[in-house]
Amino acid sequence: MLEKILREGKRVYWCPSCNVPLLSGFCESCGSRGFVVRSTPPSDLRPAFRADLERIWSAARELFNEEYDFLVPRDQVVLLNKIPYPDAGDEVIVSGYIVAHVFFDLKLFRWRFKPMYAGVHRMVEEEMGYYALVDLPKLARGFVVHKGDIVKSHLPERKGVYVALRTVNGKFYALGERLPGSRIKVIKSWRRRSYNLSSRASTWDEAVRCNRDYINWLEREAIDFIKDLSRKGFEGIYVSFSGGKDSLASYLITEKALGGVPILFNDTGIEMPETVEYVNMFAERTGVELISADAGDRFWAGLEVFGPPARDYRWCCKIVKLAPIIRAFREKYGLSKVLSIVGQRRYESFARFRSPRVWRNRWIPSLLSASPINDWTALDVWLYLFLNRATVNPLYEAGFDRLGCFLCPACEVAEFEAVRKLHPELWEKWERVLSSYALGKGLGDKWVRYGLWRWRRIPGDISRELRIDNRLMGYDRGVKVMLSKVEEREGCSTYRFRINSDRLSYAFLPMLGRATIDGDFLRIDRRDASIVIDLRDRRYTVCSSETDELAIDVLRLIVRSTLCISCGLCTNWCPSGALRIDDRGLIFNSDKCTGCLICNKYCPICKFLEIKLDKNMEKVNKI
């Protein structure tokens, strides 16, 4: 069943009479039966707001000049649906049909309007924009239409501009690109099929009226779900509140089910200013308790250690999300059994599609998380918010669909450009960091301009689109240390290490055992081993039955001590309370430490630390 939904997407219908989307197949206003909207799965359709429409109309001007709203009218409800492109891309749905794609062209560095079947059909039949009638029996992808095949046309002067095509016999329609010499290359073709783009004006208020009973049914089911779950003996309940539409809908449902409950907001320190202001305003207006999981400037501190984050290198989530959330939870609830209401939806992404409605938080064992809107689409959420006249984050009206960290590597370049326009000072700060990093690594301007820092290994579609050699883009980043064995005899081995840091700290080494200092030497004694560290040089001797394993633990603790950014993640897992955070940073109490080294497992520095152990003593000693 899940596979079928994933393949087909959740169905959305369209009322041909009221010209609005339907969440079920029946219009509650006029009684009409709706037809299925054919969109790309998982079909998480959303409204096009004013800024979205302005972006679409601006891109359409290339094809229609002043008639830029020819296919996307000003007086009708319009839907968008995210689809795969090298960068951001959406299907544009009007009257229940896909009239175009709008996508961010990385090579041209701007949004483009690409007509699809319904749009192509109307362009040719009404002779609007760039079109051509061709005297050919059929049109197929990859075919080149020559000047002699064209019966009637209005062609663009520039190559690469889209042209709508139709065969004279009316059996085939196609989208082409202008080539030199009045030639047109077919890039997509369709057999003729029926459709009807409505001229009836429509609004989102009408869409709510046509779906009111279904929306109320969704709400009742979600309220009953929360009520039933809340009876399981929780000592605390709160809503994880991001400032986005999904967490807002989840709060409204929870408030109707249980009354006002606290909201927990994770301020990562790199949020959009509008989001922080909105969350504070919401808490003040509703009178709910605001639990703040504040990361402060820890992202910028982590940047000095790890380098820019990436989709395949998400150190930032542990430092600016996980650590402050756990810390705020423990300060508020301790070890109590708590329920967190989360605005998570399976249609947000393929990665979340299999996520259950209720799950145990693996980082906080006493916390149970649940999503009352797990099976809702974005359109379900938006119609619910419209019905409740909810005040939403102003960033949605400004054209942002995804809210969160303004420099998140999960974003597309198009989203970064939107941040640049709205908050140039924020983006300039980040771009200075990226440019400095790229200069130091010899990565070039493309690495910054096209957001190639978002991956350590650049995906194939991006490298092909921009003609980039992955080997030249320097995905190597993070903390790397070379550990060399320089001597081995009588159960003792001496190691030398190389780390890119002028200072060294050995503050956490007493986690391994009793520590004493004798002149220029630090000695660690434990029941089964001894470690002697030369404080004048980057070398140490380990006497143990497992020298290499212990040597690596020693090095992890040296690197942790040296590069610690006081994120506090380790303090949440220390079973003896030997670690804590205060104004001075991370404080270690050796008297409480049991030497379990559980903190090593959860430290982000250790998590992303790459240690290369060279055991070839003959080679090492020749260096």
Secondary structure in CASP SS format (residue, H / E / C, confidence):
PFRMAT SS
TARGET T0000
AUTHOR 0000-0000-0000
METHOD secondary structure of the structure
MODEL  1
M C 1.00
L H 1.00
E H 1.00
K H 1.00
I H 1.00
L H 1.00
R H 1.00
E H 1.00
G C 1.00
K C 1.00
R C 1.00
V C 1.00
Y E 1.00
W E 1.00
C E 1.00
P C 1.00
S C 1.00
C C 1.00
N C 1.00
V E 1.00
P E 1.00
L E 1.00
L C 1.00
S C 1.00
G C 1.00
F E 1.00
C C 1.00
E C 1.00
S C 1.00
C C 1.00
G C 1.00
S C 1.00
R E 1.00
G C 1.00
F E 1.00
V E 1.00
V C 1.00
R C 1.00
S C 1.00
T C 1.00
P C 1.00
P C 1.00
S C 1.00
D C 1.00
L C 1.00
R E 1.00
P E 1.00
A C 1.00
F C 1.00
R H 1.00
A H 1.00
D H 1.00
L H 1.00
E H 1.00
R H 1.00
I H 1.00
W H 1.00
S H 1.00
A H 1.00
A H 1.00
R H 1.00
E H 1.00
L H 1.00
F H 1.00
N C 1.00
E C 1.00
E C 1.00
Y C 1.00
D C 1.00
F C 1.00
L C 1.00
V C 1.00
P C 1.00
R C 1.00
D C 1.00
Q C 1.00
V C 1.00
V E 1.00
L E 1.00
L E 1.00
N E 1.00
K E 1.00
I C 1.00
P C 1.00
Y C 1.00
P C 1.00
D C 1.00
A C 1.00
G E 1.00
D E 1.00
E E 1.00
V E 1.00
I E 1.00
V E 1.00
S C 1.00
G C 1.00
Y E 1.00
I E 1.00
V E 1.00
A E 1.00
H E 1.00
V E 1.00
F E 1.00
F E 1.00
D E 1.00
L C 1.00
K C 1.00
L C 1.00
F C 1.00
R E 1.00
W E 1.00
R E 1.00
F E 1.00
K E 1.00
P E 1.00
M C 1.00
Y H 1.00
A H 1.00
G H 1.00
V H 1.00
H H 1.00
R H 1.00
M H 1.00
V H 1.00
E H 1.00
E C 1.00
E C 1.00
M C 1.00
G C 1.00
Y C 1.00
Y E 1.00
A E 1.00
L E 1.00
V E 1.00
D C 1.00
L C 1.00
P C 1.00
K C 1.00
L C 1.00
A C 1.00
R C 1.00
G C 1.00
F C 1.00
V E 1.00
V E 1.00
H C 1.00
K H 1.00
G H 1.00
D H 1.00
I E 1.00
V E 1.00
K E 1.00
S E 1.00
H E 1.00
L C 1.00
P C 1.00
E C 1.00
R C 1.00
K C 1.00
G C 1.00
V C 1.00
Y E 1.00
V E 1.00
A E 1.00
L E 1.00
R E 1.00
T E 1.00
V C 1.00
N C 1.00
G C 1.00
K C 1.00
F E 1.00
Y E 1.00
A E 1.00
L E 1.00
G E 1.00
E E 1.00
R E 1.00
L E 1.00
P C 1.00
G C 1.00
S C 1.00
R E 1.00
I E 1.00
K E 1.00
V E 1.00
I E 1.00
K E 1.00
S E 1.00
W E 1.00
R E 1.00
R C 1.00
R C 1.00
S C 1.00
Y C 1.00
N C 1.00
L C 1.00
S C 1.00
S C 1.00
R C 1.00
A C 1.00
S C 1.00
T C 1.00
W H 1.00
D H 1.00
E H 1.00
A H 1.00
V H 1.00
R H 1.00
C H 1.00
N H 1.00
R H 1.00
D H 1.00
Y H 1.00
I H 1.00
N H 1.00
W H 1.00
L H 1.00
E H 1.00
R H 1.00
E H 1.00
A H 1.00
I H 1.00
D H 1.00
F H 1.00
I H 1.00
K H 1.00
D H 1.00
L H 1.00
S H 1.00
R C 1.00
K C 1.00
G C 1.00
F C 1.00
E C 1.00
G E 1.00
I E 1.00
Y E 1.00
V E 1.00
S E 1.00
F C 1.00
S C 1.00
G C 1.00
G C 1.00
K H 1.00
D H 1.00
S H 1.00
L H 1.00
A H 1.00
S H 1.00
Y H 1.00
L H 1.00
I H 1.00
T H 1.00
E H 1.00
K H 1.00
A H 1.00
L H 1.00
G C 1.00
G C 1.00
V C 1.00
P C 1.00
I E 1.00
L E 1.00
F E 1.00
N E 1.00
D E 1.00
T C 1.00
G C 1.00
I C 1.00
E E 1.00
M C 1.00
P H 1.00
E H 1.00
T H 1.00
V H 1.00
E H 1.00
Y H 1.00
V H 1.00
N H 1.00
M H 1.00
F H 1.00
A H 1.00
E H 1.00
R H 1.00
T H 1.00
G C 1.00
V C 1.00
E C 1.00
L E 1.00
I E 1.00
S E 1.00
A E 1.00
D E 1.00
A C 1.00
G C 1.00
D C 1.00
R H 1.00
F H 1.00
W H 1.00
A H 1.00
G H 1.00
L H 1.00
E H 1.00
V H 1.00
F H 1.00
G C 1.00
P C 1.00
P C 1.00
A E 1.00
R C 1.00
D C 1.00
Y E 1.00
R C 1.00
W H 1.00
C H 1.00
C H 1.00
K H 1.00
I H 1.00
V H 1.00
K H 1.00
L H 1.00
A H 1.00
P H 1.00
I H 1.00
I H 1.00
R H 1.00
A H 1.00
F H 1.00
R H 1.00
E H 1.00
K H 1.00
Y H 1.00
G C 1.00
L C 1.00
S C 1.00
K C 1.00
V E 1.00
L E 1.00
S E 1.00
I E 1.00
V C 1.00
G C 1.00
Q C 1.00
R C 1.00
R H 1.00
Y H 1.00
E H 1.00
S C 1.00
F C 1.00
A C 1.00
R C 1.00
F C 1.00
R C 1.00
S C 1.00
P C 1.00
R C 1.00
V E 1.00
W E 1.00
R E 1.00
N C 1.00
R C 1.00
W C 1.00
I C 1.00
P C 1.00
S C 1.00
L E 1.00
L E 1.00
S E 1.00
A E 1.00
S C 1.00
P C 1.00
I C 1.00
N C 1.00
D C 1.00
W C 1.00
T C 1.00
A H 1.00
L H 1.00
D H 1.00
V H 1.00
W H 1.00
L H 1.00
Y H 1.00
L H 1.00
F H 1.00
L H 1.00
N C 1.00
R C 1.00
A C 1.00
T C 1.00
V C 1.00
N C 1.00
P H 1.00
L H 1.00
Y H 1.00
E H 1.00
A C 1.00
G C 1.00
F C 1.00
D C 1.00
R C 1.00
L C 1.00
G C 1.00
C E 1.00
F C 1.00
L C 1.00
C C 1.00
P C 1.00
A C 1.00
C C 1.00
E C 1.00
V H 1.00
A H 1.00
E H 1.00
F H 1.00
E H 1.00
A H 1.00
V H 1.00
R H 1.00
K H 1.00
L H 1.00
H C 1.00
P H 1.00
E H 1.00
L H 1.00
W H 1.00
E H 1.00
K H 1.00
W H 1.00
E H 1.00
R H 1.00
V H 1.00
L H 1.00
S H 1.00
S H 1.00
Y H 1.00
A H 1.00
L H 1.00
G H 1.00
K H 1.00
G C 1.00
L C 1.00
G C 1.00
D H 1.00
K H 1.00
W H 1.00
V H 1.00
R H 1.00
Y C 1.00
G C 1.00
L H 1.00
W H 1.00
R H 1.00
W C 1.00
R C 1.00
R C 1.00
I C 1.00
P C 1.00
G H 1.00
D H 1.00
I H 1.00
S H 1.00
R H 1.00
E H 1.00
L H 1.00
R C 1.00
I C 1.00
D C 1.00
N H 1.00
R H 1.00
L H 1.00
M C 1.00
G C 1.00
Y C 1.00
D C 1.00
R C 1.00
G C 1.00
V C 1.00
K E 1.00
V E 1.00
M E 1.00
L E 1.00
S E 1.00
K E 1.00
V E 1.00
E E 1.00
E E 1.00
R E 1.00
E C 1.00
G C 1.00
C E 1.00
S E 1.00
T E 1.00
Y E 1.00
R E 1.00
F E 1.00
R E 1.00
I C 1.00
N C 1.00
S C 1.00
D C 1.00
R C 1.00
L C 1.00
S C 1.00
Y C 1.00
A C 1.00
F C 1.00
L H 1.00
P H 1.00
M H 1.00
L H 1.00
G C 1.00
R E 1.00
A E 1.00
T E 1.00
I E 1.00
D E 1.00
G C 1.00
D C 1.00
F E 1.00
L E 1.00
R E 1.00
I E 1.00
D E 1.00
R E 1.00
R C 1.00
D C 1.00
A E 1.00
S E 1.00
I E 1.00
V E 1.00
I E 1.00
D E 1.00
L C 1.00
R C 1.00
D C 1.00
R C 1.00
R E 1.00
Y E 1.00
T E 1.00
V E 1.00
C E 1.00
S C 1.00
S C 1.00
E C 1.00
T H 1.00
D H 1.00
E H 1.00
L H 1.00
A H 1.00
I H 1.00
D H 1.00
V H 1.00
L H 1.00
R H 1.00
L H 1.00
I H 1.00
V H 1.00
R H 1.00
S H 1.00
T H 1.00
L H 1.00
C C 1.00
I C 1.00
S C 1.00
C C 1.00
G C 1.00
L C 1.00
C H 1.00
T H 1.00
N H 1.00
W C 1.00
C C 1.00
P C 1.00
S C 1.00
G C 1.00
A C 1.00
L E 1.00
R E 1.00
I E 1.00
D E 1.00
D C 1.00
R C 1.00
G E 1.00
L E 1.00
I E 1.00
F E 1.00
N C 1.00
S C 1.00
D C 1.00
K C 1.00
C C 1.00
T C 1.00
G C 1.00
C C 1.00
L C 1.00
I H 1.00
C H 1.00
N H 1.00
K H 1.00
Y H 1.00
C C 1.00
P H 1.00
I H 1.00
C H 1.00
K H 1.00
F H 1.00
L C 1.00
E E 1.00
I E 1.00
K E 1.00
L E 1.00
D E 1.00
K C 1.00
N C 1.00
M H 1.00
E H 1.00
K H 1.00
V H 1.00
N H 1.00
K H 1.00
I C 1.00
END
